Amino acid sequence: MGNLQINTTQNVNLDYKIVGIGERIVAFFIDGLILYMYAFLVNIIVDAFGYIYEDTWTQRGLAALVFLPAMFYSLLMHSIFNGRTVGKMLLKMRVVRLDGTPVHWSNYLVRWMLRLVDIWIFLGSIGILSILFTEKRQRVGDAAAGTVVISTKNKTKVSHTILEEVNEEYVPQFTNVTLLTDKDVRLIKDTFLIARKSNDFKTMTALRVKVESILNTKSKLYDVQFLDTVLKDYNYYTQKM
């Protein structure tokens, strides 16, 4: 199983395991089961249309309209959930760009269009062979889009870098944290973690004063909350760049 090294916007190299054929097939069948259940529900709805509309063409048109989202399931899920379908979420997998930059919707579109070649022509044999015999375990759609499927269980722990876990719904409080450099943030985080672990409140306060002087700000947050927020805000803004 290969590994993929991605250089983040904070210049931290993260090594991810590239997902092999077995896990990808399992994720595919999970998504297929969801689509099967959706098709079953559509069939029930179509039967209900028969009681409302007597015209056969109207029934077929409405059925096609209801089933339309299933046709774009892969494209919509990857675009909305940042490179993941339900199957990929359950198996902790994600589609990423080879160069580490954010995946654009056009990349997902290319992958989705080439499913015709990878999956539906010759019963998926093209996609399977491509994954098996390419260095980065890419199907044709991945190669064309410049993407790869990785396991989100990365080897490098977030606590060992300047990275912080930031939810997509996170709302930053300090807009001027970009005045800090990666070196500043790494030093702040290391000092913060050591001081918090040893209950060194004096060092924590001194660190907070220093950070406030750099950012030219005053906050009513407690020392721990303030420093934790600064770290998260920095990651939020730099990841958006």
Backbone bond lengths (Angstrom), bond angles and torsions (degrees), N, CA, C in turn:
res aa  C-N    CA-C-N  psi(-1)  N-CA   C-N-CA  omega(-1)  CA-C   N-CA-C  phi
1 M - - - 1.463 - - 1.524 109.73 -
2 G 1.327 116.69 127.27 1.451 120.65 -176.88 1.506 112.88 -80.63
3 N 1.330 114.71 165.82 1.457 121.52 175.23 1.513 109.25 -120.06
4 L 1.317 116.42 150.34 1.455 121.93 178.22 1.519 108.06 -120.31
5 Q 1.331 116.85 128.71 1.458 121.01 177.81 1.518 108.83 -101.00
6 I 1.336 115.91 124.51 1.459 121.67 -179.13 1.519 108.71 -117.17
7 N 1.331 116.11 131.77 1.462 121.29 176.61 1.522 108.33 -95.18
8 T 1.324 117.07 116.54 1.457 121.22 -175.81 1.520 110.94 -78.64
9 T 1.345 116.21 173.58 1.459 121.49 178.26 1.518 111.37 -65.71
10 Q 1.346 117.09 -17.52 1.465 120.92 176.72 1.526 111.56 -95.37
11 N 1.335 116.63 15.33 1.464 122.31 178.66 1.520 112.86 58.76
12 V 1.339 116.20 37.71 1.454 121.79 175.33 1.524 107.85 -112.57
13 N 1.324 116.66 126.12 1.452 120.62 -179.62 1.524 110.43 -84.30
14 L 1.316 116.42 126.86 1.456 121.85 177.93 1.523 108.65 -117.83
15 D 1.333 116.04 131.03 1.460 120.86 178.37 1.516 109.32 -99.22
16 Y 1.321 115.94 122.83 1.458 121.55 179.42 1.523 110.33 -115.03
17 K 1.305 116.41 146.63 1.460 120.75 174.88 1.519 109.02 -80.58
18 I 1.313 115.78 130.09 1.458 120.55 176.51 1.522 108.40 -79.32
19 V 1.314 116.63 132.04 1.461 121.49 -176.21 1.525 110.35 -74.25
20 G 1.313 116.28 135.33 1.456 121.98 -179.82 1.511 113.22 -87.79
21 I 1.314 115.59 -176.40 1.458 122.75 -173.47 1.527 112.41 -64.65
22 G 1.346 117.61 -38.63 1.467 120.45 -176.40 1.515 113.17 -60.74
23 E 1.331 116.54 -51.01 1.460 120.69 -178.65 1.532 111.06 -65.67
24 R 1.316 116.92 -35.27 1.467 119.88 -179.93 1.519 110.93 -68.14
25 I 1.321 117.43 -36.92 1.464 120.70 177.60 1.524 110.34 -66.45
26 V 1.345 116.55 -41.43 1.469 119.92 178.65 1.527 110.32 -61.79
27 A 1.340 116.91 -45.18 1.467 120.93 178.31 1.523 110.68 -61.38
28 F 1.340 116.50 -39.08 1.468 121.28 179.01 1.522 110.77 -62.04
29 F 1.332 116.58 -43.42 1.467 119.64 -178.93 1.531 111.85 -70.53
30 I 1.322 117.22 -31.54 1.469 119.63 175.33 1.522 109.79 -63.37
31 D 1.335 115.91 -46.56 1.463 120.09 177.35 1.522 110.79 -64.28
32 G 1.335 116.41 -36.80 1.465 120.07 177.58 1.514 111.89 -63.40
33 L 1.336 116.61 -38.10 1.465 120.85 177.73 1.527 110.90 -63.79
34 I 1.332 115.68 -40.17 1.471 120.26 177.68 1.524 110.49 -62.46
35 L 1.322 116.56 -43.01 1.466 120.76 179.29 1.528 111.02 -66.97
36 Y 1.325 116.16 -35.84 1.472 119.65 177.15 1.531 110.47 -63.44
37 M 1.322 116.13 -43.36 1.467 120.14 178.70 1.523 110.57 -64.63
38 Y 1.330 115.95 -37.44 1.466 120.04 177.63 1.522 110.29 -65.32
39 A 1.345 116.31 -42.31 1.468 120.56 178.91 1.528 110.71 -62.98
40 F 1.333 115.80 -37.47 1.465 120.03 177.74 1.528 110.62 -62.90
41 L 1.342 115.48 -41.28 1.461 120.52 177.85 1.521 111.04 -66.05
42 V 1.343 116.35 -39.90 1.466 120.56 178.29 1.515 110.10 -61.40
43 N 1.332 117.34 -39.30 1.465 122.00 179.70 1.522 111.09 -61.25
44 I 1.335 115.92 -39.15 1.475 119.90 177.57 1.526 110.29 -65.99
45 I 1.341 115.52 -41.24 1.467 120.28 179.37 1.520 110.99 -64.44
46 V 1.342 115.78 -40.52 1.466 120.06 178.84 1.523 110.94 -61.78
47 D 1.332 116.55 -41.17 1.465 120.14 176.82 1.522 110.85 -60.42
48 A 1.340 115.42 -36.18 1.469 119.27 178.82 1.525 110.88 -68.09
49 F 1.354 116.86 -33.50 1.465 120.42 177.66 1.523 111.12 -59.64
50 G 1.350 115.50 -31.17 1.459 119.54 -178.22 1.513 112.91 -62.99
51 Y 1.342 115.80 -26.17 1.464 119.59 178.82 1.527 111.85 -83.22
52 I 1.352 115.39 -16.13 1.460 119.53 -176.74 1.521 111.79 -101.85
53 Y 1.341 116.30 -43.82 1.466 121.05 -177.78 1.528 109.71 -117.79
54 E 1.291 115.57 126.04 1.454 120.05 179.50 1.528 111.98 -82.50
55 D 1.332 116.66 -25.36 1.450 120.78 -178.33 1.532 110.39 -70.75
56 T 1.342 116.45 125.01 1.466 121.73 -177.24 1.524 112.30 -64.32
57 W 1.348 116.59 -40.00 1.467 120.39 -178.05 1.527 111.18 -66.73
58 T 1.314 116.27 -34.67 1.467 120.40 176.67 1.516 110.25 -65.64
59 Q 1.323 116.14 -41.71 1.457 120.80 178.56 1.524 110.91 -61.84
60 R 1.336 116.28 -44.66 1.461 120.43 -178.97 1.533 111.24 -66.61
61 G 1.325 116.32 -39.38 1.454 120.52 179.34 1.510 112.00 -63.50
62 L 1.327 117.00 -43.72 1.461 121.33 178.64 1.524 110.91 -66.84
63 A 1.335 116.30 -37.97 1.466 120.29 178.91 1.527 110.32 -63.70
64 A 1.332 115.82 -42.88 1.470 119.90 178.82 1.524 110.90 -63.81
65 L 1.336 116.54 -37.80 1.454 120.82 179.69 1.532 110.97 -65.79
66 V 1.321 116.77 -41.56 1.458 121.16 -179.99 1.532 110.94 -67.77
67 F 1.336 116.07 -35.16 1.464 120.10 -177.18 1.530 112.63 -82.40
68 L 1.336 117.25 -11.20 1.464 121.93 -175.39 1.537 113.86 -54.80
69 P 1.352 120.27 -43.92 1.479 119.65 179.95 1.521 113.22 -56.95
70 A 1.337 117.26 -32.10 1.463 120.21 179.83 1.518 111.58 -65.53
71 M 1.325 117.18 -30.39 1.461 121.27 179.37 1.527 111.00 -65.41
72 F 1.328 115.94 -30.04 1.465 121.00 -177.29 1.533 111.43 -108.11
73 Y 1.323 116.69 18.32 1.470 121.41 -175.50 1.537 112.26 -52.55
74 S 1.326 116.11 -53.44 1.465 120.23 -176.94 1.527 111.91 -61.42
75 L 1.330 116.06 -46.11 1.467 120.52 -179.12 1.526 111.58 -62.65
76 L 1.329 116.83 -45.94 1.458 121.40 -177.92 1.527 111.58 -66.50
77 M 1.333 116.64 -45.73 1.460 120.31 -177.94 1.529 111.56 -63.48
78 H 1.328 116.78 -45.59 1.463 119.51 179.48 1.529 111.57 -63.22
79 S 1.330 116.25 -38.97 1.468 120.15 -178.23 1.521 111.93 -70.72
80 I 1.328 116.84 -40.26 1.469 121.54 -175.58 1.531 111.61 -79.56
81 F 1.333 116.57 -38.87 1.463 120.43 -172.69 1.532 112.69 -107.53
82 N 1.334 115.04 31.73 1.469 121.03 169.89 1.529 112.67 55.77
83 G 1.323 115.46 55.04 1.459 120.31 174.24 1.507 115.60 83.51
84 R 1.338 116.75 21.82 1.460 119.05 -178.40 1.520 111.38 -135.02
85 T 1.327 115.53 143.42 1.451 122.39 166.27 1.530 106.43 -104.55
86 V 1.313 117.32 -179.46 1.465 119.40 178.39 1.525 110.39 -60.97
87 G 1.335 116.11 -41.87 1.461 119.95 178.51 1.513 112.31 -60.42
88 K 1.316 116.31 -42.82 1.464 120.31 179.39 1.526 111.42 -68.58
89 M 1.334 117.03 -36.05 1.466 119.72 177.51 1.519 110.60 -61.28
90 L 1.334 116.28 -46.13 1.464 120.43 -177.44 1.523 111.70 -65.58
91 L 1.323 117.38 -33.94 1.457 120.60 -179.19 1.530 112.56 -95.81
92 K 1.349 116.02 5.86 1.467 122.33 177.80 1.532 110.76 57.34
93 M 1.322 114.11 58.95 1.451 121.92 178.65 1.523 108.70 -126.54
94 R 1.350 116.12 159.95 1.451 120.02 179.73 1.527 110.38 -156.41
95 V 1.319 115.80 148.52 1.460 121.28 174.16 1.521 108.38 -90.19
96 V 1.335 117.24 127.39 1.461 121.98 179.39 1.523 109.26 -132.24
97 R 1.329 116.02 164.02 1.460 120.94 174.54 1.527 109.34 -79.90
98 L 1.304 116.69 147.12 1.458 121.30 179.63 1.524 112.34 -62.40
99 D 1.340 116.15 -32.81 1.467 119.43 -177.86 1.521 113.33 -89.31
100 G 1.337 117.29 2.59 1.463 120.70 176.91 1.515 115.11 85.69
101 T 1.336 118.36 -5.76 1.459 120.99 178.37 1.525 109.83 -76.32
102 P 1.343 118.19 157.81 1.464 120.34 -179.78 1.532 111.92 -58.41
103 V 1.319 115.74 141.82 1.459 120.61 179.48 1.526 109.24 -74.96
104 H 1.315 117.24 128.13 1.464 122.80 179.08 1.521 109.20 -88.76
105 W 1.336 115.90 155.69 1.471 118.96 -179.05 1.523 111.47 -59.63
106 S 1.340 116.93 -28.44 1.465 119.68 179.30 1.523 111.28 -65.95
107 N 1.342 117.61 -30.45 1.463 120.44 176.49 1.525 110.60 -66.53
108 Y 1.332 115.26 -42.02 1.465 119.14 177.46 1.536 110.39 -64.93
109 L 1.323 116.40 -36.41 1.460 120.79 179.97 1.530 110.38 -63.63
110 V 1.335 116.89 -43.99 1.468 121.04 179.07 1.528 109.93 -61.73
111 R 1.336 116.81 -45.66 1.469 120.63 178.76 1.520 110.99 -59.86
112 W 1.335 116.16 -42.59 1.460 120.86 -177.44 1.524 110.99 -67.05
113 M 1.313 118.00 -43.29 1.466 121.35 -178.98 1.530 111.37 -64.27
114 L 1.319 116.74 -36.64 1.459 120.25 -177.85 1.527 113.38 -83.27
115 R 1.334 117.06 1.82 1.467 119.94 170.30 1.522 109.93 -60.08
116 L 1.332 115.62 -28.78 1.467 120.44 177.55 1.527 110.44 -57.76
117 V 1.338 116.14 -40.95 1.466 121.02 179.39 1.527 110.89 -79.64
118 D 1.321 116.33 -45.40 1.470 120.87 -173.84 1.518 113.89 -71.22
119 I 1.317 116.29 -38.85 1.463 119.82 -168.98 1.525 113.48 -112.95
120 W 1.320 116.93 -47.57 1.463 119.31 -168.50 1.529 113.90 -87.11
121 I 1.340 117.55 -26.61 1.462 119.86 175.31 1.530 109.27 -85.88
122 F 1.326 116.66 132.38 1.472 122.53 -179.85 1.523 112.57 57.68
123 L 1.351 115.68 33.43 1.471 122.19 171.79 1.533 113.30 56.32
124 G 1.308 116.65 37.81 1.465 121.29 174.74 1.513 115.40 81.99
125 S 1.344 116.97 3.13 1.466 119.24 -176.14 1.529 112.03 -65.33
126 I 1.337 117.51 -33.73 1.463 120.35 -179.88 1.527 110.45 -64.48
127 G 1.324 115.89 -47.50 1.461 119.90 179.30 1.513 112.48 -62.96
128 I 1.336 116.84 -41.84 1.461 121.33 -179.29 1.536 110.97 -63.86
129 L 1.335 116.69 -46.81 1.458 120.66 179.67 1.528 111.35 -63.78
130 S 1.331 115.29 -38.33 1.469 119.58 179.29 1.523 111.07 -63.75
131 I 1.324 117.01 -43.30 1.464 121.26 178.96 1.527 111.16 -65.52
132 L 1.326 115.88 -40.22 1.461 120.57 -177.00 1.523 113.22 -68.31
133 F 1.327 117.12 -35.28 1.461 119.56 -169.49 1.525 114.74 -112.14
134 T 1.328 118.36 9.23 1.462 119.92 174.34 1.527 109.50 -104.05
135 E 1.307 115.80 149.79 1.468 121.30 -174.88 1.520 112.22 -60.87
136 K 1.337 117.63 -40.64 1.456 122.25 -177.12 1.526 112.88 -96.06
137 R 1.343 117.08 13.30 1.472 121.72 179.10 1.536 111.21 55.84
138 Q 1.319 115.73 46.58 1.462 121.29 -178.20 1.520 111.22 -101.09
139 R 1.320 116.31 137.56 1.458 118.94 167.25 1.521 107.71 -81.13
140 V 1.330 117.35 174.71 1.458 120.82 -176.82 1.525 111.27 -57.22
141 G 1.336 117.01 -40.42 1.462 121.54 179.34 1.510 112.51 -62.49
142 D 1.336 116.94 -38.75 1.463 120.82 177.72 1.525 111.07 -66.05
143 A 1.325 116.05 -44.31 1.465 120.22 -178.75 1.524 110.56 -61.70
144 A 1.335 116.40 -41.03 1.460 120.43 -179.17 1.528 111.69 -70.24
145 A 1.334 116.68 -34.06 1.464 120.82 -177.25 1.534 112.67 -89.46
146 G 1.322 117.38 -8.97 1.462 120.13 -177.88 1.512 112.43 72.37
147 T 1.335 116.60 33.41 1.463 121.20 -177.21 1.517 110.66 -120.17
148 V 1.328 115.30 169.02 1.455 122.31 176.56 1.527 107.38 -151.13
149 V 1.324 116.46 152.16 1.465 121.04 179.19 1.521 108.56 -98.58
150 I 1.329 116.17 123.51 1.464 121.01 -177.12 1.526 111.21 -120.20
151 S 1.323 115.04 162.00 1.454 121.19 170.15 1.524 107.64 -84.33
152 T 1.323 117.70 134.88 1.467 120.94 -178.86 1.519 112.31 -80.52
153 K 1.314 117.00 -0.39 1.472 120.57 173.88 1.510 107.61 -85.67
154 N 1.350 116.32 80.38 1.452 119.71 -176.72 1.522 111.85 -76.25
155 K 1.329 115.02 153.28 1.473 120.52 -177.04 1.516 112.28 -72.49
156 T 1.338 116.65 -33.41 1.462 120.07 -178.09 1.513 110.13 -83.37
157 K 1.299 117.74 118.60 1.447 120.94 -179.47 1.520 110.52 -72.56
158 V 1.325 116.00 142.44 1.456 121.06 -179.48 1.524 110.98 -60.98
159 S 1.316 117.04 -34.43 1.468 120.51 -178.10 1.524 112.21 -66.43
160 H 1.341 117.48 -16.45 1.458 121.08 -179.67 1.522 112.15 -92.14
161 T 1.309 118.42 2.46 1.458 122.52 -179.04 1.520 108.68 -129.49
162 I 1.344 115.77 -175.94 1.459 118.86 176.45 1.523 110.66 -85.13
163 L 1.318 116.46 0.75 1.454 119.77 -178.84 1.522 111.33 -72.29
164 E 1.319 115.93 145.85 1.452 123.15 175.81 1.516 108.29 -128.63
165 E 1.337 116.33 146.73 1.455 120.18 176.52 1.524 108.97 -70.68
166 V 1.327 116.67 118.25 1.461 121.70 -179.29 1.518 109.02 -127.13
167 N 1.329 116.99 117.84 1.457 121.00 178.30 1.515 110.99 -69.72
168 E 1.340 116.09 155.49 1.460 120.39 179.80 1.527 111.41 -63.70
169 E 1.344 116.65 -24.79 1.467 120.43 -178.67 1.525 112.03 -88.48
170 Y 1.322 116.99 1.13 1.465 121.23 -175.34 1.535 111.01 -61.96
171 V 1.337 115.72 137.56 1.469 122.07 178.61 1.528 108.40 -114.82
172 P 1.348 118.89 112.46 1.468 122.08 -178.13 1.526 111.71 -70.29
173 Q 1.345 115.70 154.37 1.458 120.59 -179.31 1.528 112.88 -110.25
174 F 1.338 116.49 -29.53 1.465 120.23 -176.20 1.533 109.50 -114.55
175 T 1.324 115.59 101.45 1.466 120.54 -175.68 1.525 113.15 -72.12
176 N 1.333 117.19 -18.14 1.466 120.22 -176.18 1.532 112.84 -94.67
177 V 1.324 118.59 14.88 1.461 120.31 179.16 1.525 111.80 -65.40
178 T 1.323 117.15 -17.31 1.464 120.03 179.01 1.531 111.76 -70.06
179 L 1.339 116.77 -6.11 1.465 119.85 172.48 1.530 110.55 -68.64
180 L 1.317 115.93 -21.86 1.459 121.04 178.65 1.525 110.01 -78.31
181 T 1.321 116.64 156.31 1.459 121.90 175.36 1.524 109.15 -105.23
182 D 1.330 116.18 169.23 1.456 119.83 176.55 1.531 111.21 -57.87
183 K 1.342 115.24 -39.20 1.468 119.94 179.42 1.523 110.77 -64.20
184 D 1.354 116.89 -41.26 1.467 120.97 177.69 1.523 110.63 -59.80
185 V 1.323 115.31 -48.07 1.469 120.41 -175.39 1.518 111.11 -66.75
186 R 1.315 116.53 -38.48 1.471 119.27 177.72 1.529 110.77 -62.74
187 L 1.320 116.62 -41.63 1.464 121.28 178.69 1.528 110.64 -67.03
188 I 1.326 116.61 -42.04 1.466 121.17 178.62 1.524 110.29 -61.54
189 K 1.334 116.31 -45.94 1.459 119.48 -177.40 1.524 111.18 -65.58
190 D 1.337 117.35 -44.73 1.467 120.22 -179.68 1.524 111.16 -60.80
191 T 1.331 116.08 -45.77 1.471 120.52 -179.81 1.520 110.72 -65.78
192 F 1.321 116.27 -41.70 1.469 122.58 179.96 1.526 111.11 -60.33
193 L 1.342 116.54 -47.41 1.463 120.36 -178.10 1.525 111.73 -65.52
194 I 1.332 116.61 -41.15 1.473 120.48 179.82 1.531 110.59 -66.11
195 A 1.347 116.11 -43.86 1.470 120.30 -178.97 1.525 111.47 -66.02
196 R 1.315 116.18 -39.81 1.468 119.37 -179.47 1.522 111.28 -68.95
197 K 1.325 116.20 -38.82 1.459 120.35 -179.32 1.528 111.84 -66.53
198 S 1.344 116.48 -35.62 1.466 120.72 -177.94 1.527 112.91 -97.63
199 N 1.354 115.76 6.22 1.474 120.99 -178.43 1.524 112.02 55.73
200 D 1.333 115.23 38.62 1.467 121.17 179.68 1.533 108.24 -88.48
201 F 1.323 115.46 82.57 1.467 120.49 -174.44 1.535 112.50 -69.59
202 K 1.321 116.12 -27.77 1.464 119.68 178.72 1.534 110.60 -64.64
203 T 1.335 115.59 -46.30 1.463 119.84 178.02 1.523 110.74 -65.81
204 M 1.324 116.07 -37.44 1.464 121.05 179.08 1.527 110.52 -60.74
205 T 1.316 116.36 -44.60 1.464 120.87 -179.86 1.527 111.02 -66.37
206 A 1.344 116.31 -42.73 1.465 120.44 179.41 1.524 110.65 -62.56
207 L 1.325 116.38 -38.99 1.461 121.07 178.50 1.521 110.46 -66.07
208 R 1.308 115.66 -41.42 1.469 120.53 179.42 1.529 110.64 -62.55
209 V 1.331 117.20 -43.90 1.468 121.58 179.16 1.523 110.68 -61.19
210 K 1.343 115.77 -42.04 1.459 120.29 -179.39 1.530 111.08 -64.38
211 V 1.327 116.63 -43.41 1.469 120.79 -179.55 1.527 110.52 -65.97
212 E 1.329 116.57 -41.11 1.459 119.86 178.40 1.527 111.25 -62.93
213 S 1.324 116.84 -35.61 1.466 119.56 179.44 1.527 111.15 -68.20
214 I 1.322 116.42 -36.03 1.467 120.21 178.85 1.528 110.79 -69.54
215 L 1.318 115.13 -41.54 1.458 120.01 -178.14 1.526 112.79 -84.23
216 N 1.330 115.18 -9.29 1.466 120.81 -178.67 1.529 110.79 53.91
217 T 1.322 114.64 53.87 1.454 119.98 -177.22 1.522 110.04 -141.65
218 K 1.318 115.82 160.54 1.458 123.36 174.33 1.520 108.36 -128.99
219 S 1.297 115.69 132.88 1.456 119.52 -177.48 1.524 110.54 -129.40
220 K 1.318 116.12 149.18 1.453 121.79 178.03 1.530 111.93 -88.88
221 L 1.333 116.43 -1.48 1.457 120.10 179.66 1.522 110.44 -69.62
222 Y 1.335 116.16 151.42 1.452 120.42 174.31 1.530 108.76 -68.02
223 D 1.330 116.44 163.44 1.465 120.96 -174.63 1.528 112.49 -53.68
224 V 1.326 116.57 -50.19 1.468 120.67 -178.02 1.520 110.70 -62.09
225 Q 1.331 116.87 -46.63 1.460 120.99 179.96 1.526 111.45 -62.75
226 F 1.325 115.92 -40.99 1.459 120.59 -178.56 1.527 111.36 -63.11
227 L 1.322 116.58 -50.94 1.464 120.49 -177.16 1.526 111.14 -66.45
228 D 1.314 116.15 -39.02 1.467 119.96 178.15 1.530 110.52 -63.71
229 T 1.329 116.95 -40.02 1.466 121.64 178.65 1.519 111.57 -66.33
230 V 1.329 116.68 -41.27 1.470 120.86 178.60 1.529 110.42 -59.82
231 L 1.330 117.13 -44.48 1.459 121.26 179.59 1.530 111.54 -62.72
232 K 1.315 115.92 -43.31 1.466 119.84 179.71 1.532 110.99 -68.28
233 D 1.321 116.58 -40.93 1.471 120.14 179.49 1.521 111.15 -62.15
234 Y 1.330 116.01 -41.83 1.470 120.01 -179.73 1.525 110.18 -61.27
235 N 1.318 115.47 -44.07 1.477 119.65 179.34 1.523 110.85 -66.70
236 Y 1.319 116.36 -37.54 1.465 119.52 -179.96 1.526 110.89 -60.92
237 Y 1.317 117.13 -48.21 1.470 120.84 -176.64 1.525 112.14 -72.16
238 T 1.327 117.56 -41.23 1.467 119.02 -177.94 1.524 111.66 -70.27
239 Q 1.324 117.75 -30.59 1.460 120.34 177.42 1.520 111.05 -72.33
240 K 1.331 117.47 -22.65 1.455 120.92 179.83 1.530 112.38 -85.96
241 M 1.325 116.72 -10.62 1.469 120.51 -177.38 1.522 111.38 -73.92
